[in-house]
Amino acid sequence: MTSVRTHILDHADDVARVGADLLAEEVSAQREIAIALPTGRTPVPFYDELAARHVSRRIDLSQARGFNLDELVLPPDDPRTFRTFMARHAWERTGLRRERCDLPNGTAPDLEAECVRYERAITDAGGLGVAILGVGVDGHIAYNMPGPMTLGTHVTRLPDGLAASLAVPPEDWPLRAITMGIGTIRAARRILVLATGESKATAVQRLVRGPDDPHWPCSFLHRHPDIDLVADRAAAASL
């Protein structure tokens, strides 16, 4: 039985607006809230909306803590890192202060130790108050890929097709990433999923209706006690 609250809207800009409304509710209740932050195409309008609200002083993220969902194992100066994405789209311009934001270190000499450090940092921040997520066409959440579930932050190998979509050349495959695990994400007090486009329709259906299925990682969220799906009509077409 699902507990997902669904918000079905006409356009991607509406998804960004309602997503920002829901985050603002959480921030107003707890200014130092720890937020799991996504990257990718879907969250860009969401970050743009937060930036506009920051300028007009309709949201204050200055005391919030940010924790990225994942990071690619690439050199630090590679433009495809999520550190670069966050610097362009999220940090500072939305009011999120860089010094209060953390993300996995994809260049750490010991990646397993970095996973332990990251989990500890989230715990030390009081745990995630809200996790903001996108969902992949294949149902992946963060970089929890279809297959056996790993509960905590871990290192994962990305499918070559996904590496190609990130413009990583074949000579740099296999591409790896450090990602929050499904267990880390499900421990968030509230989950907010943003979904746009018809290619996400099957994943959205699995997320809302379940049942738990390792081949669809998003399905492991459908019984979370406080979860919202904010989707445009195309992404919600199979509901």
Beta strands, then each sheet from edge to edge (+ up, - down):
strand 1: 4-9
strand 2: 34-37
strand 3: 65-68
strand 4: 70-72
strand 5: 101-102
strand 6: 130-133
strand 7: 154-157
strand 8: 176-179
strand 9: 190-195
strand 10: 227-232
sheet 1: 1+ 10+ 9+ 6+ 2+ 3+ 5+
sheet 2: 4+ 8- 7+
end
